[in-house]
Amino acid sequence: MRWVSAISQAESTDAALFEIISLVRGQLGAERPDLLLAFVSNHHEPAYAAVSRGLNSAFSGALLLGCSAGAVIGGGTEVEGSPGLSVTAAVLPGVDIHPFHLVAGDMPSLEAEPGTWATAFGLQRMPPPCIMVIPDPHTTPTEVLVRGMDAAFPGSPKIGGIASGGHSAGANALFLGDRLHRAGAVGVALSGNITLDTVVAQGCRPVGSPMIVTRCEGNLILELDGQPPLAALQNLFEQLDEADRELFRTAPLCGVEMRDTVEHREGEYLIRNVLGIRDEGDGMFVGEVLRLWQVVQFHVRDARTSHDDVHAALSRYAQEARDRLPEGAVLFSCLGRGKGLYGHPNHDSDALREHLGEIPLGGFFCSGEIGPVQGITYLHGYTSAFGLFRSARPPSFVLDVGGIIGLLVVPIGQLHSRTGNSP
């Protein structure tokens, strides 16, 4: 497996295509890619079709997947507010690539059998895959789509982001193969000699202590630890320092524990907005359906917190991965992050480089990010979702005839083996 990534900031689409094709070919040498991930800023909006044609012509035999975007990421560089064309190419021996395009009218209901969802994706006859998906926000019920993917393949890792280049239905471009779609969701399912690891950094930190939902109705909290939610909020607010009070006053967030456990670690909560207080003043709406006895903890978000969170998440992954570091990566980051949040570009790309080294990285800034928390896939906001790809099998060691003879006549310390890729 081999990944490369490049970016062009040329203003002309023709110049950007020429540059990006040259850069990718230069990195690949004689190798031919099997998968192309392309993200193009909306500065090139009149020429989306030309981008698709140019990349398909230059890299025939590779499957093209991508979209238009508000800002793009390629070669570990984040380009915001100016023209950008990003291409990440992967050589994937032993990997089966299954493209899919799904529109809202073809989506089953959430009550449908899991097999019905697998059939809708065209993936009913394949082992549990790794899935990358890019929905259009104006034509796709993304929450339904995400839940449908989990229903069809509950054990499969999923990553993705919502196209962000257009502001109305039909304005976004979704690339899949040699087709340019203006609605629905496009994606790929990858199976065989490939593994997808995910790191989801929601950019928040908890304040106060975890509390138990002792009464609720859907997404309406009626009691926390046996008291009205407004009383719990007031008690929490009084415990905060002045800086956290200001953050909490501006945009309080609710972290929802998504697994039954007696321990609740930072980074394991699903972060949702506090939507408001019920008119009667006796309940608080949050952006997630709750269940009785579920644990919640309030959170805050700012640049410092987001910085610490993404570094902590990548550091944990680096420690866990160690000898199986990824060979390529994609980053689906919120439009609300980037230099607008941090004050300088390349923050999250630099964080990946710091913890995992010079891994080819591409992606884009999204209108919503897709990734798992505690094994369940969700649609997020203000999040960076990293997809980290590596071979499922280590290279096999093959000994030729000369090597076998060498076993008989050469001292052990002088033996040499030849490493070959798995088929």
VMD Tcl script that draws the C-alpha trace (Angstrom):
set ca {
  {0.00 0.00 0.00}
  {1.21 3.48 -0.84}
  {-0.36 6.93 -0.40}
  {0.69 10.31 -1.76}
  {-0.92 13.73 -1.44}
  {-0.48 17.11 -3.12}
  {-2.16 20.48 -3.42}
  {-2.25 23.26 -6.01}
  {-3.10 26.88 -5.22}
  {-3.13 28.02 -8.84}
  {-6.00 30.37 -9.64}
  {-6.63 28.93 -13.10}
  {-8.32 25.51 -13.11}
  {-6.22 24.39 -16.08}
  {-3.04 25.44 -14.30}
  {-4.17 23.74 -11.07}
  {-4.90 20.49 -12.91}
  {-1.56 20.54 -14.71}
  {0.29 21.18 -11.45}
  {-1.57 18.63 -9.34}
  {-1.23 15.88 -11.96}
  {2.50 16.55 -12.25}
  {2.96 16.52 -8.48}
  {1.06 13.26 -7.96}
  {2.79 11.53 -10.88}
  {6.15 12.71 -9.61}
  {5.52 11.15 -6.21}
  {4.11 7.89 -7.58}
  {6.76 7.29 -10.21}
  {5.87 4.19 -12.21}
  {3.09 3.14 -9.83}
  {-0.55 3.57 -10.84}
  {-3.12 4.62 -8.23}
  {-6.27 2.65 -7.51}
  {-8.09 5.42 -5.61}
  {-8.08 9.21 -6.02}
  {-9.53 11.56 -3.41}
  {-10.06 15.03 -4.89}
  {-11.36 18.15 -3.15}
  {-11.71 21.43 -4.99}
  {-12.48 24.85 -3.54}
  {-15.52 26.73 -4.76}
  {-13.24 29.25 -6.49}
  {-13.16 26.65 -9.30}
  {-16.96 26.29 -9.30}
  {-17.46 26.96 -13.04}
  {-15.03 24.15 -13.90}
  {-16.02 21.28 -11.59}
  {-16.74 19.08 -14.61}
  {-13.32 19.90 -16.08}
  {-11.67 18.81 -12.82}
  {-13.45 15.45 -13.02}
  {-12.54 14.95 -16.68}
  {-8.92 15.99 -16.20}
  {-8.27 13.69 -13.25}
  {-10.06 10.72 -14.81}
  {-8.09 11.17 -18.02}
  {-4.73 11.51 -16.25}
  {-5.28 8.58 -13.89}
  {-7.38 6.14 -15.88}
  {-8.05 2.99 -13.93}
  {-8.29 4.80 -10.59}
  {-11.63 5.44 -8.92}
  {-12.20 9.15 -8.28}
  {-14.04 10.19 -5.10}
  {-14.39 13.75 -3.85}
  {-16.39 16.95 -3.75}
  {-16.44 20.72 -3.86}
  {-15.40 22.40 -0.63}
  {-15.18 25.69 1.19}
  {-11.49 25.00 1.88}
  {-9.18 22.09 1.09}
  {-6.36 20.08 2.63}
  {-3.57 18.37 0.68}
  {0.04 17.44 1.20}
  {-0.46 18.31 4.87}
  {-1.31 21.92 3.94}
  {-4.63 23.65 4.66}
  {-5.73 26.22 2.05}
  {-8.50 28.53 3.27}
  {-9.99 31.57 1.61}
  {-8.15 31.11 -1.70}
  {-8.24 28.68 -4.65}
  {-7.18 25.14 -3.88}
  {-7.24 21.72 -5.54}
  {-6.21 18.76 -3.40}
  {-5.57 15.23 -4.64}
  {-4.62 12.23 -2.52}
  {-3.80 9.05 -4.42}
  {-3.56 5.51 -3.07}
  {-2.01 2.38 -4.51}
  {-4.02 -0.41 -2.87}
  {-2.86 -3.95 -3.73}
  {-5.18 -6.60 -2.38}
  {-7.99 -4.08 -1.74}
  {-11.46 -4.28 -3.29}
  {-13.01 -0.86 -3.97}
  {-16.80 -0.62 -4.08}
  {-18.20 2.82 -5.04}
  {-21.73 3.88 -4.17}
  {-24.08 6.80 -4.83}
  {-27.28 7.05 -2.81}
  {-30.03 9.65 -3.09}
  {-32.66 10.44 -0.47}
  {-35.45 8.69 -2.40}
  {-33.52 5.41 -2.36}
  {-32.88 5.39 1.39}
  {-34.88 2.86 3.40}
  {-36.57 3.86 6.63}
  {-34.66 3.53 9.88}
  {-37.02 0.70 10.83}
  {-35.95 -1.34 7.77}
  {-33.94 -4.54 8.10}
  {-30.13 -4.06 8.06}
  {-29.95 -6.08 4.85}
  {-32.22 -3.55 3.16}
  {-29.72 -0.80 3.89}
  {-26.82 -2.92 2.62}
  {-28.77 -3.49 -0.60}
  {-29.46 0.24 -0.95}
  {-25.71 0.87 -0.81}
  {-25.11 -1.99 -3.27}
  {-22.88 -3.67 -0.66}
  {-24.99 -6.68 0.28}
  {-22.50 -9.33 -0.84}
  {-19.25 -8.22 0.75}
  {-17.44 -8.67 4.08}
  {-17.58 -5.82 6.64}
  {-15.83 -2.93 4.87}
  {-14.15 0.35 5.74}
  {-16.46 3.14 4.56}
  {-15.75 6.72 3.47}
  {-18.81 8.86 2.66}
  {-19.45 12.42 1.40}
  {-23.07 13.65 1.51}
  {-24.52 16.82 0.02}
  {-26.13 18.85 2.85}
  {-29.01 20.25 0.80}
  {-30.38 16.99 -0.60}
  {-29.38 14.28 1.89}
  {-30.75 13.47 5.38}
  {-27.27 12.79 6.72}
  {-28.38 11.64 10.19}
  {-30.55 8.97 8.56}
  {-27.73 8.01 6.20}
  {-25.26 7.59 9.06}
  {-27.64 5.48 11.12}
  {-28.39 3.38 8.05}
  {-24.68 2.68 7.50}
  {-24.34 1.53 11.10}
  {-27.41 -0.67 10.73}
  {-25.99 -2.31 7.60}
  {-22.41 -2.68 8.90}
  {-22.34 -2.21 12.68}
  {-18.75 -3.40 13.05}
  {-17.27 -1.35 10.22}
  {-15.34 1.92 10.72}
  {-16.83 4.91 8.91}
  {-15.43 8.36 8.22}
  {-16.50 11.30 6.09}
  {-17.64 14.87 5.76}
  {-20.47 16.94 4.30}
  {-19.64 18.82 1.10}
  {-19.25 22.53 1.83}
  {-18.63 24.41 -1.39}
  {-22.21 25.38 -2.33}
  {-24.95 27.20 -0.45}
  {-28.03 25.77 -2.14}
  {-29.31 22.55 -3.68}
  {-27.39 21.70 -6.83}
  {-24.46 24.00 -6.07}
  {-22.15 21.30 -4.74}
  {-20.24 18.82 -6.87}
  {-19.87 15.19 -5.80}
  {-17.24 13.21 -7.74}
  {-17.58 9.45 -8.16}
  {-15.70 7.71 -10.95}
  {-16.32 9.62 -14.17}
  {-19.67 10.96 -12.95}
  {-20.36 14.35 -11.40}
  {-23.42 14.31 -9.13}
  {-25.31 17.29 -7.75}
  {-27.35 15.50 -5.08}
  {-27.23 12.57 -2.67}
  {-24.17 11.02 -1.12}
  {-21.12 9.39 -2.70}
  {-18.65 7.06 -1.08}
  {-16.50 3.98 -1.21}
  {-16.42 0.76 0.74}
  {-12.95 -0.76 0.97}
  {-12.38 -4.40 1.85}
  {-9.46 -6.81 1.79}
  {-5.95 -5.79 2.75}
  {-6.88 -2.49 4.40}
  {-7.74 -1.20 7.86}
  {-9.30 2.16 8.76}
  {-8.56 3.67 12.16}
  {-10.45 6.78 13.23}
  {-9.60 9.67 15.54}
  {-12.42 12.10 16.31}
  {-11.41 15.32 18.09}
  {-14.52 17.24 19.15}
  {-12.53 20.19 20.49}
  {-14.08 20.39 23.93}
  {-13.22 19.87 27.58}
  {-15.55 18.98 30.44}
  {-16.43 21.35 33.27}
  {-17.98 20.37 36.56}
  {-18.77 16.75 37.35}
  {-20.69 14.05 35.49}
  {-24.43 13.96 36.25}
  {-27.12 11.33 35.76}
  {-30.27 11.94 33.76}
  {-32.97 11.03 36.29}
  {-35.93 12.20 34.15}
  {-36.18 12.93 30.43}
  {-38.46 12.91 27.40}
  {-36.67 12.44 24.08}
  {-34.10 15.24 23.88}
  {-35.66 17.15 26.81}
  {-33.84 16.84 30.16}
  {-36.26 17.24 33.06}
  {-33.96 16.21 35.94}
  {-30.22 15.89 36.52}
  {-29.17 14.11 39.69}
  {-32.74 14.47 40.91}
  {-32.91 18.26 40.52}
  {-34.28 20.54 37.77}
  {-31.69 21.16 35.04}
  {-31.70 24.93 35.62}
  {-30.70 24.37 39.25}
  {-27.91 22.00 38.12}
  {-26.69 24.61 35.63}
  {-26.71 27.35 38.27}
  {-24.70 25.19 40.70}
  {-22.18 24.41 37.96}
  {-21.90 28.04 36.87}
  {-21.03 29.14 40.40}
  {-18.13 26.66 40.48}
  {-16.47 27.97 37.30}
  {-13.73 30.58 37.08}
  {-14.42 33.80 35.18}
  {-12.92 32.60 31.88}
  {-14.99 29.39 31.85}
  {-18.09 31.32 32.90}
  {-17.78 33.46 29.79}
  {-17.37 30.39 27.56}
  {-20.27 28.62 29.25}
  {-22.50 31.68 29.04}
  {-21.80 32.05 25.31}
  {-22.13 28.43 24.11}
  {-22.72 25.68 26.68}
  {-22.31 22.17 25.35}
  {-23.60 18.87 26.66}
  {-21.47 15.74 26.55}
  {-23.49 12.53 26.45}
  {-21.89 9.26 27.55}
  {-22.53 6.67 24.86}
  {-21.66 3.49 26.74}
  {-22.66 1.99 30.07}
  {-19.69 2.26 32.39}
  {-18.73 3.44 35.84}
  {-15.79 5.43 34.44}
  {-16.20 8.43 32.17}
  {-13.04 9.56 30.40}
  {-12.52 12.85 28.62}
  {-12.94 12.39 24.87}
  {-15.52 9.60 25.20}
  {-18.57 11.86 25.28}
  {-20.70 12.70 22.26}
  {-20.78 16.51 22.21}
  {-24.11 18.15 21.46}
  {-25.42 21.72 21.67}
  {-27.66 22.92 24.47}
  {-30.61 24.03 22.36}
  {-32.53 26.02 24.95}
  {-34.87 26.01 27.94}
  {-38.51 24.95 27.71}
  {-40.96 27.84 28.00}
  {-42.16 26.59 31.36}
  {-38.57 26.77 32.61}
  {-38.62 23.19 33.87}
  {-36.64 21.45 31.14}
  {-33.59 21.83 28.89}
  {-33.39 20.72 25.26}
  {-30.14 19.21 23.94}
  {-29.19 17.98 20.48}
  {-29.46 14.27 21.23}
  {-32.19 11.84 22.28}
  {-31.49 10.71 25.84}
  {-32.38 7.72 27.95}
  {-33.01 7.38 31.66}
  {-29.89 6.99 33.85}
  {-27.59 8.14 31.08}
  {-24.54 10.14 32.18}
  {-24.01 13.67 30.88}
  {-21.35 16.28 31.55}
  {-21.27 19.88 30.38}
  {-18.40 21.07 28.19}
  {-16.90 24.28 26.82}
  {-14.96 24.99 23.64}
  {-12.32 27.54 22.62}
  {-9.06 27.59 20.66}
  {-6.93 26.43 23.59}
  {-9.33 23.61 24.39}
  {-9.52 22.51 20.76}
  {-5.72 22.57 20.53}
  {-5.34 20.41 23.63}
  {-8.08 18.03 22.56}
  {-6.72 17.24 19.08}
  {-3.20 16.74 20.46}
  {-4.48 14.49 23.25}
  {-6.54 12.40 20.80}
  {-3.65 11.96 18.35}
  {-1.21 11.23 21.17}
  {-3.49 8.46 22.46}
  {-3.72 6.99 18.98}
  {0.05 7.15 18.45}
  {0.61 5.28 21.71}
  {-1.94 2.63 20.80}
  {-0.78 2.25 17.19}
  {3.01 2.21 17.75}
  {4.25 -0.51 15.37}
  {1.24 -0.25 13.03}
  {1.28 3.41 12.09}
  {-0.89 4.41 9.10}
  {0.40 4.80 5.57}
  {-2.11 7.46 4.51}
  {-4.66 9.76 6.11}
  {-7.69 11.92 5.36}
  {-8.93 14.81 7.47}
  {-12.53 16.00 7.55}
  {-12.46 19.23 9.57}
  {-15.20 21.72 10.40}
  {-15.30 25.06 8.58}
  {-15.43 26.60 12.06}
  {-11.93 25.37 12.85}
  {-8.81 26.25 10.82}
  {-7.20 29.65 11.04}
  {-10.48 31.29 12.02}
  {-10.30 29.41 15.33}
  {-6.57 29.07 15.86}
  {-5.33 32.28 14.28}
  {-2.96 30.48 11.89}
  {-3.26 27.82 9.16}
  {-2.36 24.11 9.21}
  {-3.10 23.57 12.90}
  {-4.67 20.12 12.75}
  {-2.46 18.97 9.87}
  {0.60 19.99 11.88}
  {-0.77 18.12 14.90}
  {-1.01 14.92 12.86}
  {2.55 15.41 11.62}
  {3.83 16.01 15.15}
  {2.37 12.79 16.54}
  {2.50 10.41 13.55}
  {5.24 11.77 11.29}
  {5.16 12.66 7.59}
  {2.07 10.71 6.57}
  {0.42 11.78 3.28}
  {-2.69 13.73 4.31}
  {-5.56 15.13 2.26}
  {-9.11 16.25 3.00}
  {-11.35 19.29 3.24}
  {-13.23 21.61 5.57}
  {-16.80 20.37 5.93}
  {-20.31 21.48 6.82}
  {-20.46 18.53 9.22}
  {-18.09 15.71 10.09}
  {-18.83 11.98 10.26}
  {-17.00 9.65 12.62}
  {-17.49 7.23 15.51}
  {-17.71 7.79 19.25}
  {-17.59 4.60 21.31}
  {-18.16 2.48 18.22}
  {-21.29 4.31 17.01}
  {-21.10 6.66 14.02}
  {-22.40 10.22 14.41}
  {-22.67 13.49 12.55}
  {-20.59 16.10 14.39}
  {-19.94 19.83 14.32}
  {-16.79 21.84 15.15}
  {-14.89 18.55 14.94}
  {-11.84 17.14 13.17}
  {-12.34 13.54 12.07}
  {-9.18 11.75 10.93}
  {-9.29 8.57 8.83}
  {-6.03 6.65 9.12}
  {-5.38 3.86 6.61}
  {-2.93 0.98 6.90}
  {-2.49 -2.51 5.52}
  {-4.51 -5.16 7.30}
  {-1.70 -7.69 6.91}
  {2.01 -7.15 7.44}
  {4.28 -7.85 4.47}
  {5.04 -11.54 4.05}
  {8.62 -12.78 3.94}
  {9.43 -14.84 0.86}
  {12.59 -16.90 0.51}
  {13.71 -17.83 -3.00}
  {15.68 -20.96 -3.98}
  {18.97 -19.21 -3.40}
  {17.80 -18.35 0.07}
  {16.94 -21.95 0.82}
  {20.42 -23.06 -0.28}
  {21.84 -20.29 1.85}
  {20.16 -21.80 4.88}
  {22.35 -24.85 4.37}
  {25.72 -23.20 3.72}
  {25.73 -19.66 5.16}
  {26.15 -18.79 8.85}
  {22.95 -17.50 10.48}
  {24.33 -13.97 10.95}
  {24.79 -13.58 7.19}
  {21.32 -14.67 6.08}
  {19.24 -12.24 4.01}
  {15.54 -12.48 3.19}
  {13.58 -10.74 0.49}
  {10.42 -8.94 1.46}
  {7.47 -8.96 -0.91}
  {4.01 -7.44 -0.77}
  {1.03 -9.62 -0.04}
  {-1.11 -10.27 -3.09}
}
mol new
graphics top color blue
foreach p $ca { graphics top sphere $p radius 0.5 }
foreach p [lrange $ca 0 end-1] q [lrange $ca 1 end] { graphics top cylinder $p $q radius 0.2 }
display resetview
